[in-house]
Amino acid sequence: NQEDGEKLTKARRIVARQLRDRIVNEIQYLQMKDANLEISFKPYETPQKDGLERIEFLISPNKGEPLKSLNKIASGGELSRIMLALKSIFVRAHGQTAILFDEVDSGVSGQAAQKMAEKMKDIASVIQVICISHLPQVASMSDHHLYISKH
């Protein structure tokens, strides 16, 4: 009903502000220094079972660029860093005991790759991290290495 939908919207907006601040902090650490992100609420024409609005992530990867839909403008490297940022936020909240990153560092190199490696090492201080990577910066942070090949 409308009243329940309004309660959900209010709660979502509170969490969205907090989440937005944490995501921006994380992606700036991951070498997206001028990035900005907003969580947008787009009302449905009629209430839906998942609420009164659709939620969309908007991003401006570079200073001076307008905010646009994340799924339309983010590069592979930007998506990799945003995904790692989200995982690093949620892993602590959900009580997981392990996480698998399958080439989460795809599309990045240099200092961004180093920062991603440091972030995964930080996550590994809380839970078990299994990471598939081709980057030396990431592999160098590991306590153990496995060599896997296809035959």
Buried (B, 14 or more C-beta within 10 A) or exposed (E): EEEEBEEBBEEBEEEBEEBBEBBBEBBBBBBBEEBBBBBEBEEEEEBEEEBBBEEEBBBBBEEEEEBEEBEEBBEEBBBBBBEBBBBBBEBEEEEBEEBEBEEBBBBBEEEBBBBBBBBBBEBBEEBEBEBEBEBEBBEEBBEEEEEEEEE
